[in-house]
């Protein structure tokens, strides 16, 4: 046999071997490697909009509502079946606000935002039961006819709401 004949046979053998290999792989399924989905970008959430949300009180007993007001003026915000009145009030540093419940239901005045109550410095619902006289949070239901008061020791514009009906809110501006 000639040199060209041997090369031709070798080429045919290589082609047959490659073809056999390809045919033997066609019956196998190949499992693709999963690619994790990209995580969404972290964005700053929009400012919360008060939304009515029924909430169960972590403290079912009424709070002690009356304690002596320190020096300074006392202002009254009335809670009725329509919400807070006045809805916005401007006071001086060291003034006290008395929240009077003249509605037919319990209410729970607290610093914004619902449900954390952390807008007023040092406040937070998780602090209820630890330092209730120093946080802007009644920490309990205020029954119809009862009051709760708080003395403001920080300047600023402080949002507040009814923890039991977060659609009801207002603002206290402390100058």
VMD Tcl script that builds the backbone (N, CA, C; Angstrom):
set m [mol new atoms 525]
animate dup $m
set s [atomselect $m all]
$s set {name element resname resid chain x y z} {
  {N N UNK 1 A 0.831 -1.146 0.000}
  {CA C UNK 1 A 0.000 0.000 0.000}
  {C C UNK 1 A 0.883 1.219 0.000}
  {N N UNK 2 A 0.366 2.225 -0.631}
  {CA C UNK 2 A 1.163 3.443 -0.744}
  {C C UNK 2 A 0.972 4.322 0.484}
  {N N UNK 3 A 1.852 5.278 0.584}
  {CA C UNK 3 A 1.812 6.199 1.696}
  {C C UNK 3 A 0.493 6.962 1.702}
  {N N UNK 4 A 0.008 7.362 0.544}
  {CA C UNK 4 A -1.266 8.077 0.430}
  {C C UNK 4 A -2.429 7.191 0.855}
  {N N UNK 5 A -2.364 5.933 0.574}
  {CA C UNK 5 A -3.422 4.993 0.951}
  {C C UNK 5 A -3.510 4.842 2.457}
  {N N UNK 6 A -2.335 4.774 3.120}
  {CA C UNK 6 A -2.306 4.636 4.576}
  {C C UNK 6 A -2.868 5.907 5.223}
  {N N UNK 7 A -2.488 7.052 4.696}
  {CA C UNK 7 A -2.993 8.324 5.241}
  {C C UNK 7 A -4.498 8.377 5.064}
  {N N UNK 8 A -5.005 7.954 3.958}
  {CA C UNK 8 A -6.446 7.947 3.702}
  {C C UNK 8 A -7.175 7.056 4.685}
  {N N UNK 9 A -6.601 5.850 4.978}
  {CA C UNK 9 A -7.234 4.925 5.933}
  {C C UNK 9 A -7.220 5.534 7.332}
  {N N UNK 10 A -6.123 6.148 7.722}
  {CA C UNK 10 A -6.023 6.793 9.043}
  {C C UNK 10 A -7.079 7.898 9.154}
  {N N UNK 11 A -7.242 8.709 8.109}
  {CA C UNK 11 A -8.237 9.792 8.110}
  {C C UNK 11 A -9.634 9.205 8.254}
  {N N UNK 12 A -9.945 8.123 7.526}
  {CA C UNK 12 A -11.259 7.479 7.618}
  {C C UNK 12 A -11.477 6.955 9.033}
  {N N UNK 13 A -10.482 6.347 9.641}
  {CA C UNK 13 A -10.606 5.811 11.003}
  {C C UNK 13 A -10.872 6.959 11.983}
  {N N UNK 14 A -10.151 8.081 11.815}
  {CA C UNK 14 A -10.352 9.232 12.705}
  {C C UNK 14 A -11.770 9.775 12.551}
  {N N UNK 15 A -12.246 9.895 11.311}
  {CA C UNK 15 A -13.600 10.407 11.064}
  {C C UNK 15 A -14.636 9.466 11.656}
  {N N UNK 16 A -14.471 8.160 11.484}
  {CA C UNK 16 A -15.403 7.178 12.051}
  {C C UNK 16 A -15.385 7.253 13.575}
  {N N UNK 17 A -14.202 7.402 14.160}
  {CA C UNK 17 A -14.095 7.483 15.628}
  {C C UNK 17 A -14.795 8.746 16.141}
  {N N UNK 18 A -14.574 9.865 15.485}
  {CA C UNK 18 A -15.232 11.113 15.895}
  {C C UNK 18 A -16.744 10.990 15.722}
  {N N UNK 19 A -17.197 10.440 14.623}
  {CA C UNK 19 A -18.632 10.250 14.382}
  {C C UNK 19 A -19.254 9.344 15.417}
  {N N UNK 20 A -18.574 8.262 15.771}
  {CA C UNK 20 A -19.082 7.343 16.799}
  {C C UNK 20 A -19.203 8.040 18.152}
  {N N UNK 21 A -18.203 8.838 18.460}
  {CA C UNK 21 A -18.243 9.578 19.730}
  {C C UNK 21 A -19.424 10.552 19.749}
  {N N UNK 22 A -19.598 11.296 18.678}
  {CA C UNK 22 A -20.703 12.269 18.591}
  {C C UNK 22 A -22.038 11.541 18.724}
  {N N UNK 23 A -22.211 10.429 18.033}
  {CA C UNK 23 A -23.469 9.675 18.103}
  {C C UNK 23 A -23.706 9.131 19.510}
  {N N UNK 24 A -22.662 8.731 20.204}
  {CA C UNK 24 A -22.835 8.182 21.552}
  {C C UNK 24 A -23.219 9.276 22.555}
  {N N UNK 25 A -22.894 10.521 22.276}
  {CA C UNK 25 A -23.208 11.628 23.187}
  {C C UNK 25 A -24.613 12.187 22.963}
  {N N UNK 26 A -25.252 11.890 21.843}
  {CA C UNK 26 A -26.568 12.451 21.530}
  {C C UNK 26 A -27.649 11.972 22.485}
  {N N UNK 27 A -27.559 10.828 23.048}
  {CA C UNK 27 A -28.567 10.302 23.960}
  {C C UNK 27 A -28.458 10.857 25.371}
  {N N UNK 28 A -27.360 11.459 25.700}
  {CA C UNK 28 A -27.143 11.988 27.052}
  {C C UNK 28 A -27.770 13.377 27.175}
  {N N UNK 29 A -28.331 13.636 28.367}
  {CA C UNK 29 A -28.839 14.995 28.609}
  {C C UNK 29 A -27.777 15.767 29.378}
  {N N UNK 30 A -27.637 16.984 29.051}
  {CA C UNK 30 A -26.660 17.834 29.705}
  {C C UNK 30 A -27.418 18.783 30.619}
  {N N UNK 31 A -27.068 18.780 31.885}
  {CA C UNK 31 A -27.711 19.672 32.842}
  {C C UNK 31 A -26.946 20.983 32.862}
  {N N UNK 32 A -27.634 22.069 32.490}
  {CA C UNK 32 A -26.924 23.352 32.506}
  {C C UNK 32 A -26.641 23.805 33.935}
  {N N UNK 33 A -25.580 24.526 34.097}
  {CA C UNK 33 A -25.232 25.073 35.405}
  {C C UNK 33 A -26.146 26.259 35.679}
  {N N UNK 34 A -26.884 26.224 36.814}
  {CA C UNK 34 A -27.796 27.343 37.076}
  {C C UNK 34 A -27.012 28.629 37.328}
  {N N UNK 35 A -27.574 29.709 36.820}
  {CA C UNK 35 A -26.975 31.026 37.012}
  {C C UNK 35 A -27.899 31.777 37.962}
  {N N UNK 36 A -27.389 32.249 39.089}
  {CA C UNK 36 A -28.270 32.947 40.032}
  {C C UNK 36 A -28.808 34.230 39.420}
  {N N UNK 37 A -30.067 34.529 39.756}
  {CA C UNK 37 A -30.691 35.758 39.279}
  {C C UNK 37 A -30.007 36.937 39.953}
  {N N UNK 38 A -29.849 38.024 39.219}
  {CA C UNK 38 A -29.204 39.183 39.850}
  {C C UNK 38 A -30.099 39.751 40.937}
  {N N UNK 39 A -29.483 40.222 42.028}
  {CA C UNK 39 A -30.263 40.815 43.111}
  {C C UNK 39 A -30.715 42.200 42.685}
  {N N UNK 40 A -31.947 42.587 43.092}
  {CA C UNK 40 A -32.412 43.916 42.713}
  {C C UNK 40 A -31.568 44.974 43.408}
  {N N UNK 41 A -31.432 46.135 42.776}
  {CA C UNK 41 A -30.635 47.192 43.403}
  {C C UNK 41 A -31.314 47.690 44.672}
  {N N UNK 42 A -30.507 48.124 45.639}
  {CA C UNK 42 A -31.050 48.659 46.885}
  {C C UNK 42 A -31.429 50.107 46.617}
  {N N UNK 43 A -32.677 50.421 46.897}
  {CA C UNK 43 A -33.142 51.790 46.696}
  {C C UNK 43 A -33.689 52.333 47.993}
  {N N UNK 44 A -33.714 53.633 48.110}
  {CA C UNK 44 A -34.279 54.294 49.289}
  {C C UNK 44 A -35.795 54.208 49.173}
  {N N UNK 45 A -36.488 53.693 50.200}
  {CA C UNK 45 A -37.939 53.596 50.108}
  {C C UNK 45 A -38.561 54.991 50.113}
  {N N UNK 46 A -39.726 55.127 49.463}
  {CA C UNK 46 A -40.399 56.426 49.484}
  {C C UNK 46 A -40.894 56.728 50.892}
  {N N UNK 47 A -41.161 57.993 51.132}
  {CA C UNK 47 A -41.696 58.387 52.439}
  {C C UNK 47 A -42.988 57.643 52.688}
  {N N UNK 48 A -43.179 57.123 53.897}
  {CA C UNK 48 A -44.381 56.332 54.167}
  {C C UNK 48 A -45.645 57.183 54.103}
  {N N UNK 49 A -46.693 56.565 53.601}
  {CA C UNK 49 A -48.002 57.183 53.577}
  {C C UNK 49 A -48.833 56.468 54.623}
  {N N UNK 50 A -49.467 57.221 55.517}
  {CA C UNK 50 A -50.272 56.546 56.535}
  {C C UNK 50 A -51.340 55.672 55.885}
  {N N UNK 51 A -51.432 54.429 56.330}
  {CA C UNK 51 A -52.396 53.475 55.805}
  {C C UNK 51 A -53.116 52.851 56.984}
  {N N UNK 52 A -54.462 52.802 56.905}
  {CA C UNK 52 A -55.159 52.188 58.038}
  {C C UNK 52 A -54.794 50.716 58.155}
  {N N UNK 53 A -54.330 50.325 59.301}
  {CA C UNK 53 A -53.935 48.945 59.546}
  {C C UNK 53 A -54.400 48.541 60.935}
  {N N UNK 54 A -55.248 47.533 61.023}
  {CA C UNK 54 A -55.619 47.094 62.370}
  {C C UNK 54 A -54.402 46.484 63.047}
  {N N UNK 55 A -54.148 46.890 64.270}
  {CA C UNK 55 A -52.966 46.433 64.989}
  {C C UNK 55 A -53.377 45.942 66.368}
  {N N UNK 56 A -52.796 44.843 66.760}
  {CA C UNK 56 A -53.033 44.329 68.092}
  {C C UNK 56 A -52.019 44.947 69.025}
  {N N UNK 57 A -52.472 45.449 70.129}
  {CA C UNK 57 A -51.602 46.112 71.089}
  {C C UNK 57 A -50.696 45.109 71.777}
  {N N UNK 58 A -49.375 45.419 71.862}
  {CA C UNK 58 A -48.512 44.529 72.619}
  {C C UNK 58 A -48.737 44.681 74.125}
  {N N UNK 59 A -49.396 45.772 74.538}
  {CA C UNK 59 A -49.688 46.018 75.942}
  {C C UNK 59 A -51.195 46.207 76.080}
  {N N UNK 60 A -51.960 45.178 76.406}
  {CA C UNK 60 A -53.406 45.283 76.385}
  {C C UNK 60 A -53.992 46.112 77.530}
  {N N UNK 61 A -53.228 46.422 78.545}
  {CA C UNK 61 A -53.775 47.179 79.656}
  {C C UNK 61 A -53.604 48.668 79.412}
  {N N UNK 62 A -54.522 49.494 79.930}
  {CA C UNK 62 A -54.403 50.933 79.719}
  {C C UNK 62 A -53.144 51.484 80.377}
  {N N UNK 63 A -52.581 52.519 79.758}
  {CA C UNK 63 A -51.389 53.158 80.304}
  {C C UNK 63 A -51.776 54.090 81.439}
  {N N UNK 64 A -50.816 54.389 82.280}
  {CA C UNK 64 A -51.028 55.433 83.276}
  {C C UNK 64 A -50.926 56.736 82.513}
  {N N UNK 65 A -52.019 57.465 82.438}
  {CA C UNK 65 A -52.096 58.586 81.534}
  {C C UNK 65 A -51.710 59.918 82.159}
  {N N UNK 66 A -51.850 60.079 83.437}
  {CA C UNK 66 A -51.617 61.376 84.060}
  {C C UNK 66 A -50.295 61.367 84.809}
  {N N UNK 67 A -49.462 62.335 84.529}
  {CA C UNK 67 A -48.275 62.584 85.324}
  {C C UNK 67 A -48.058 64.086 85.295}
  {N N UNK 68 A -47.420 64.652 86.282}
  {CA C UNK 68 A -47.321 66.109 86.364}
  {C C UNK 68 A -46.556 66.688 85.176}
  {N N UNK 69 A -47.090 67.781 84.642}
  {CA C UNK 69 A -46.424 68.457 83.535}
  {C C UNK 69 A -45.359 69.390 84.086}
  {N N UNK 70 A -44.164 69.389 83.482}
  {CA C UNK 70 A -43.134 70.310 83.931}
  {C C UNK 70 A -43.473 71.747 83.517}
  {N N UNK 71 A -42.609 72.672 83.906}
  {CA C UNK 71 A -42.817 74.072 83.563}
  {C C UNK 71 A -42.922 74.214 82.054}
  {N N UNK 72 A -43.673 75.196 81.610}
  {CA C UNK 72 A -43.915 75.409 80.187}
  {C C UNK 72 A -45.413 75.392 79.958}
  {N N UNK 73 A -45.800 75.755 78.773}
  {CA C UNK 73 A -47.220 75.776 78.451}
  {C C UNK 73 A -47.751 74.380 78.185}
  {N N UNK 74 A -49.054 74.215 78.402}
  {CA C UNK 74 A -49.714 72.952 78.070}
  {C C UNK 74 A -50.679 73.215 76.926}
  {N N UNK 75 A -50.608 72.386 75.918}
  {CA C UNK 75 A -51.469 72.483 74.738}
  {C C UNK 75 A -52.311 71.222 74.683}
  {N N UNK 76 A -53.479 71.324 74.059}
  {CA C UNK 76 A -54.382 70.182 73.992}
  {C C UNK 76 A -54.623 69.807 72.533}
  {N N UNK 77 A -54.447 68.532 72.252}
  {CA C UNK 77 A -54.864 67.960 70.968}
  {C C UNK 77 A -55.976 66.979 71.295}
  {N N UNK 78 A -57.119 67.188 70.669}
  {CA C UNK 78 A -58.286 66.350 70.935}
  {C C UNK 78 A -58.384 65.273 69.860}
  {N N UNK 79 A -58.655 64.058 70.295}
  {CA C UNK 79 A -58.875 62.952 69.363}
  {C C UNK 79 A -60.367 62.659 69.352}
  {N N UNK 80 A -60.984 62.772 68.171}
  {CA C UNK 80 A -62.418 62.496 68.022}
  {C C UNK 80 A -62.599 61.370 67.013}
  {N N UNK 81 A -63.832 61.049 66.734}
  {CA C UNK 81 A -64.112 60.015 65.729}
  {C C UNK 81 A -63.654 60.444 64.330}
  {N N UNK 82 A -63.326 61.714 64.156}
  {CA C UNK 82 A -62.829 62.229 62.871}
  {C C UNK 82 A -61.310 62.298 62.820}
  {N N UNK 83 A -60.636 62.132 63.952}
  {CA C UNK 83 A -59.179 62.204 63.981}
  {C C UNK 83 A -58.698 63.261 64.959}
  {N N UNK 84 A -57.472 63.750 64.755}
  {CA C UNK 84 A -56.840 64.702 65.657}
  {C C UNK 84 A -57.255 66.136 65.322}
  {N N UNK 85 A -57.405 66.978 66.368}
  {CA C UNK 85 A -57.714 68.386 66.182}
  {C C UNK 85 A -57.033 69.190 67.287}
  {N N UNK 86 A -56.202 70.163 66.957}
  {CA C UNK 86 A -55.775 70.487 65.595}
  {C C UNK 86 A -54.825 69.418 65.072}
  {N N UNK 87 A -54.776 69.314 63.749}
  {CA C UNK 87 A -53.926 68.302 63.131}
  {C C UNK 87 A -52.454 68.726 63.179}
  {N N UNK 88 A -52.214 70.039 63.115}
  {CA C UNK 88 A -50.859 70.582 63.217}
  {C C UNK 88 A -50.858 71.655 64.287}
  {N N UNK 89 A -49.831 71.650 65.116}
  {CA C UNK 89 A -49.722 72.621 66.207}
  {C C UNK 89 A -48.262 73.033 66.343}
  {N N UNK 90 A -48.030 74.316 66.668}
  {CA C UNK 90 A -46.675 74.810 66.909}
  {C C UNK 90 A -46.567 75.167 68.382}
  {N N UNK 91 A -45.509 74.636 69.026}
  {CA C UNK 91 A -45.306 74.852 70.459}
  {C C UNK 91 A -43.858 75.270 70.702}
  {N N UNK 92 A -43.553 75.613 71.938}
  {CA C UNK 92 A -42.180 75.968 72.316}
  {C C UNK 92 A -41.494 74.777 72.969}
  {N N UNK 93 A -40.184 74.777 72.902}
  {CA C UNK 93 A -39.387 73.744 73.548}
  {C C UNK 93 A -39.745 73.697 75.034}
  {N N UNK 94 A -39.995 72.511 75.559}
  {CA C UNK 94 A -40.364 72.346 76.964}
  {C C UNK 94 A -41.860 72.376 77.210}
  {N N UNK 95 A -42.657 72.665 76.174}
  {CA C UNK 95 A -44.116 72.651 76.332}
  {C C UNK 95 A -44.626 71.213 76.348}
  {N N UNK 96 A -45.797 71.065 76.927}
  {CA C UNK 96 A -46.442 69.756 77.055}
  {C C UNK 96 A -47.680 69.726 76.175}
  {N N UNK 97 A -47.918 68.598 75.542}
  {CA C UNK 97 A -49.143 68.392 74.770}
  {C C UNK 97 A -49.943 67.306 75.465}
  {N N UNK 98 A -51.208 67.630 75.741}
  {CA C UNK 98 A -52.134 66.650 76.309}
  {C C UNK 98 A -53.012 66.130 75.177}
  {N N UNK 99 A -52.998 64.831 74.967}
  {CA C UNK 99 A -53.847 64.186 73.966}
  {C C UNK 99 A -55.096 63.691 74.688}
  {N N UNK 100 A -56.257 64.306 74.387}
  {CA C UNK 100 A -57.514 63.935 75.045}
  {C C UNK 100 A -58.344 63.081 74.098}
  {N N UNK 101 A -58.808 61.947 74.613}
  {CA C UNK 101 A -59.633 61.062 73.798}
  {C C UNK 101 A -61.097 61.416 73.991}
  {N N UNK 102 A -61.670 62.062 72.977}
  {CA C UNK 102 A -63.093 62.375 72.989}
  {C C UNK 102 A -63.799 61.620 71.876}
  {N N UNK 103 A -63.252 60.441 71.538}
  {CA C UNK 103 A -63.861 59.591 70.507}
  {C C UNK 103 A -64.630 58.465 71.177}
  {N N UNK 104 A -65.231 57.634 70.360}
  {CA C UNK 104 A -65.970 56.490 70.893}
  {C C UNK 104 A -65.106 55.234 70.986}
  {N N UNK 105 A -63.833 55.335 70.569}
  {CA C UNK 105 A -62.921 54.184 70.584}
  {C C UNK 105 A -61.615 54.531 71.295}
  {N N UNK 106 A -60.868 53.492 71.649}
  {CA C UNK 106 A -59.522 53.693 72.177}
  {C C UNK 106 A -58.656 54.297 71.075}
  {N N UNK 107 A -57.610 54.994 71.473}
  {CA C UNK 107 A -56.576 55.404 70.535}
  {C C UNK 107 A -55.235 55.293 71.236}
  {N N UNK 108 A -54.139 55.437 70.462}
  {CA C UNK 108 A -52.795 55.231 70.980}
  {C C UNK 108 A -51.878 56.241 70.298}
  {N N UNK 109 A -51.698 57.433 70.890}
  {CA C UNK 109 A -50.832 58.423 70.256}
  {C C UNK 109 A -49.363 58.005 70.351}
  {N N UNK 110 A -48.643 58.211 69.244}
  {CA C UNK 110 A -47.232 57.826 69.206}
  {C C UNK 110 A -46.525 58.584 68.095}
  {N N UNK 111 A -45.223 58.682 68.227}
  {CA C UNK 111 A -44.375 59.286 67.202}
  {C C UNK 111 A -44.540 58.534 65.888}
  {N N UNK 112 A -44.374 59.265 64.768}
  {CA C UNK 112 A -44.331 58.603 63.471}
  {C C UNK 112 A -43.019 57.802 63.440}
  {N N UNK 113 A -42.783 56.951 62.629}
  {CA C UNK 113 A -43.577 56.323 61.599}
  {C C UNK 113 A -44.213 55.054 62.146}
  {N N UNK 114 A -45.321 54.702 61.550}
  {CA C UNK 114 A -46.009 53.485 61.952}
  {C C UNK 114 A -45.321 52.297 61.292}
  {N N UNK 115 A -45.039 51.235 61.947}
  {CA C UNK 115 A -45.351 50.911 63.332}
  {C C UNK 115 A -44.164 51.078 64.294}
  {N N UNK 116 A -43.049 51.637 63.827}
  {CA C UNK 116 A -41.836 51.668 64.661}
  {C C UNK 116 A -41.812 52.769 65.715}
  {N N UNK 117 A -42.461 53.907 65.428}
  {CA C UNK 117 A -42.540 55.046 66.360}
  {C C UNK 117 A -41.169 55.645 66.668}
  {N N UNK 118 A -40.292 55.725 65.688}
  {CA C UNK 118 A -38.911 56.135 65.949}
  {C C UNK 118 A -38.536 57.527 65.447}
  {N N UNK 119 A -39.484 58.316 64.947}
  {CA C UNK 119 A -39.121 59.630 64.402}
  {C C UNK 119 A -38.681 60.588 65.506}
  {N N UNK 120 A -39.400 60.644 66.612}
  {CA C UNK 120 A -38.989 61.531 67.700}
  {C C UNK 120 A -37.755 60.918 68.377}
  {N N UNK 121 A -36.700 61.716 68.601}
  {CA C UNK 121 A -35.453 61.177 69.161}
  {C C UNK 121 A -35.650 60.369 70.446}
  {N N UNK 122 A -35.044 59.202 70.480}
  {CA C UNK 122 A -35.093 58.340 71.654}
  {C C UNK 122 A -36.334 57.478 71.747}
  {N N UNK 123 A -37.298 57.684 70.831}
  {CA C UNK 123 A -38.548 56.926 70.891}
  {C C UNK 123 A -38.449 55.649 70.077}
  {N N UNK 124 A -39.366 54.741 70.317}
  {CA C UNK 124 A -39.447 53.488 69.583}
  {C C UNK 124 A -40.375 52.545 70.321}
  {N N UNK 125 A -41.249 51.882 69.585}
  {CA C UNK 125 A -42.229 50.996 70.217}
  {C C UNK 125 A -41.547 49.894 71.024}
  {N N UNK 126 A -40.341 49.494 70.624}
  {CA C UNK 126 A -39.630 48.451 71.362}
  {C C UNK 126 A -39.230 48.921 72.752}
  {N N UNK 127 A -39.292 50.235 73.013}
  {CA C UNK 127 A -38.933 50.767 74.326}
  {C C UNK 127 A -40.134 50.849 75.272}
  {N N UNK 128 A -41.329 50.534 74.767}
  {CA C UNK 128 A -42.513 50.559 75.638}
  {C C UNK 128 A -42.270 49.646 76.842}
  {N N UNK 129 A -42.600 50.151 78.000}
  {CA C UNK 129 A -42.412 49.385 79.219}
  {C C UNK 129 A -41.060 49.619 79.868}
  {N N UNK 130 A -40.165 50.350 79.197}
  {CA C UNK 130 A -38.841 50.578 79.778}
  {C C UNK 130 A -38.655 52.013 80.251}
  {N N UNK 131 A -39.105 52.970 79.452}
  {CA C UNK 131 A -38.943 54.386 79.808}
  {C C UNK 131 A -40.103 55.187 79.227}
  {N N UNK 132 A -41.314 54.764 79.516}
  {CA C UNK 132 A -42.509 55.321 78.893}
  {C C UNK 132 A -42.666 56.817 79.085}
  {N N UNK 133 A -42.103 57.408 80.131}
  {CA C UNK 133 A -42.282 58.842 80.328}
  {C C UNK 133 A -41.322 59.663 79.476}
  {N N UNK 134 A -40.315 59.056 78.877}
  {CA C UNK 134 A -39.349 59.815 78.089}
  {C C UNK 134 A -39.469 59.567 76.595}
  {N N UNK 135 A -40.345 58.679 76.160}
  {CA C UNK 135 A -40.517 58.428 74.729}
  {C C UNK 135 A -41.874 58.950 74.289}
  {N N UNK 136 A -41.933 59.432 73.043}
  {CA C UNK 136 A -43.173 59.971 72.491}
  {C C UNK 136 A -44.018 58.790 72.011}
  {N N UNK 137 A -44.632 58.101 72.987}
  {CA C UNK 137 A -45.438 56.921 72.707}
  {C C UNK 137 A -46.242 56.588 73.964}
  {N N UNK 138 A -47.563 56.567 73.842}
  {CA C UNK 138 A -48.404 56.229 75.000}
  {C C UNK 138 A -48.176 54.781 75.432}
  {N N UNK 139 A -47.718 53.938 74.525}
  {CA C UNK 139 A -47.408 52.532 74.803}
  {C C UNK 139 A -48.626 51.721 75.230}
  {N N UNK 140 A -49.816 52.242 75.031}
  {CA C UNK 140 A -51.037 51.496 75.377}
  {C C UNK 140 A -52.246 52.252 74.846}
  {N N UNK 141 A -53.369 51.587 74.929}
  {CA C UNK 141 A -54.638 52.198 74.525}
  {C C UNK 141 A -54.985 53.332 75.488}
  {N N UNK 142 A -55.487 54.424 74.950}
  {CA C UNK 142 A -56.044 55.510 75.759}
  {C C UNK 142 A -57.559 55.407 75.574}
  {N N UNK 143 A -58.243 55.090 76.632}
  {CA C UNK 143 A -59.690 54.856 76.593}
  {C C UNK 143 A -60.457 56.153 76.331}
  {N N UNK 144 A -61.687 56.075 75.809}
  {CA C UNK 144 A -62.518 57.266 75.655}
  {C C UNK 144 A -62.661 57.981 77.003}
  {N N UNK 145 A -62.485 59.304 76.974}
  {CA C UNK 145 A -62.575 60.107 78.185}
  {C C UNK 145 A -61.239 60.271 78.904}
  {N N UNK 146 A -60.229 59.484 78.558}
  {CA C UNK 146 A -58.917 59.561 79.216}
  {C C UNK 146 A -57.971 60.441 78.400}
  {N N UNK 147 A -56.822 60.770 78.996}
  {CA C UNK 147 A -55.821 61.614 78.347}
  {C C UNK 147 A -54.439 61.004 78.525}
  {N N UNK 148 A -53.527 61.439 77.668}
  {CA C UNK 148 A -52.118 61.100 77.798}
  {C C UNK 148 A -51.342 62.354 77.443}
  {N N UNK 149 A -50.269 62.652 78.176}
  {CA C UNK 149 A -49.518 63.864 77.873}
  {C C UNK 149 A -48.046 63.563 77.692}
  {N N UNK 150 A -47.397 64.475 76.936}
  {CA C UNK 150 A -45.972 64.313 76.648}
  {C C UNK 150 A -45.336 65.693 76.582}
  {N N UNK 151 A -44.160 65.842 77.165}
  {CA C UNK 151 A -43.410 67.094 77.147}
  {C C UNK 151 A -42.298 66.979 76.107}
  {N N UNK 152 A -42.238 67.965 75.205}
  {CA C UNK 152 A -41.290 67.937 74.088}
  {C C UNK 152 A -39.991 68.643 74.469}
  {N N UNK 153 A -38.893 67.893 74.406}
  {CA C UNK 153 A -37.571 68.410 74.786}
  {C C UNK 153 A -36.616 68.474 73.599}
  {N N UNK 154 A -37.146 68.272 72.388}
  {CA C UNK 154 A -36.334 68.345 71.172}
  {C C UNK 154 A -37.020 69.248 70.162}
  {N N UNK 155 A -36.261 70.198 69.583}
  {CA C UNK 155 A -36.804 71.064 68.545}
  {C C UNK 155 A -36.922 70.288 67.247}
  {N N UNK 156 A -37.927 70.659 66.439}
  {CA C UNK 156 A -38.104 70.033 65.134}
  {C C UNK 156 A -39.573 69.903 64.798}
  {N N UNK 157 A -39.828 69.282 63.681}
  {CA C UNK 157 A -41.187 69.004 63.235}
  {C C UNK 157 A -41.416 67.506 63.411}
  {N N UNK 158 A -42.320 67.155 64.315}
  {CA C UNK 158 A -42.491 65.759 64.711}
  {C C UNK 158 A -43.850 65.240 64.300}
  {N N UNK 159 A -43.835 64.280 63.376}
  {CA C UNK 159 A -45.063 63.617 62.975}
  {C C UNK 159 A -45.510 62.660 64.066}
  {N N UNK 160 A -46.823 62.483 64.180}
  {CA C UNK 160 A -47.374 61.517 65.131}
  {C C UNK 160 A -48.595 60.864 64.496}
  {N N UNK 161 A -49.074 59.795 65.085}
  {CA C UNK 161 A -50.221 59.073 64.532}
  {C C UNK 161 A -50.936 58.302 65.640}
  {N N UNK 162 A -52.087 57.754 65.279}
  {CA C UNK 162 A -52.802 56.833 66.159}
  {C C UNK 162 A -52.336 55.435 65.776}
  {N N UNK 163 A -51.633 54.777 66.665}
  {CA C UNK 163 A -51.098 53.433 66.374}
  {C C UNK 163 A -52.208 52.440 66.045}
  {N N UNK 164 A -53.413 52.664 66.548}
  {CA C UNK 164 A -54.527 51.748 66.294}
  {C C UNK 164 A -55.234 52.059 64.978}
  {N N UNK 165 A -54.999 53.244 64.426}
  {CA C UNK 165 A -55.580 53.643 63.144}
  {C C UNK 165 A -54.579 54.596 62.490}
  {N N UNK 166 A -53.578 54.039 61.816}
  {CA C UNK 166 A -52.440 54.814 61.306}
  {C C UNK 166 A -52.811 55.822 60.222}
  {N N UNK 167 A -54.030 55.777 59.721}
  {CA C UNK 167 A -54.462 56.780 58.742}
  {C C UNK 167 A -54.713 58.121 59.426}
  {N N UNK 168 A -54.761 58.121 60.725}
  {CA C UNK 168 A -54.980 59.352 61.494}
  {C C UNK 168 A -53.634 59.811 62.039}
  {N N UNK 169 A -53.248 61.035 61.664}
  {CA C UNK 169 A -51.924 61.523 62.005}
  {C C UNK 169 A -51.940 63.039 62.121}
  {N N UNK 170 A -50.835 63.603 62.563}
  {CA C UNK 170 A -50.681 65.040 62.686}
  {C C UNK 170 A -49.227 65.403 62.829}
  {N N UNK 171 A -48.976 66.700 63.082}
  {CA C UNK 171 A -47.607 67.200 63.202}
  {C C UNK 171 A -47.526 68.180 64.369}
  {N N UNK 172 A -46.470 68.050 65.149}
  {CA C UNK 172 A -46.177 68.996 66.230}
  {C C UNK 172 A -44.846 69.646 65.897}
  {N N UNK 173 A -44.869 70.977 65.738}
  {CA C UNK 173 A -43.663 71.730 65.435}
  {C C UNK 173 A -43.178 72.340 66.747}
  {N N UNK 174 A -41.950 71.998 67.145}
  {CA C UNK 174 A -41.374 72.489 68.396}
  {C C UNK 174 A -40.288 73.500 68.043}
  {N N UNK 175 A -40.481 74.765 68.524}
  {CA C UNK 175 A -39.520 75.842 68.221}
  {C C UNK 175 A -38.706 76.201 69.430}
}
mol reanalyze $m
mol bondsrecalc $m
mol representation Tube
mol addrep $m
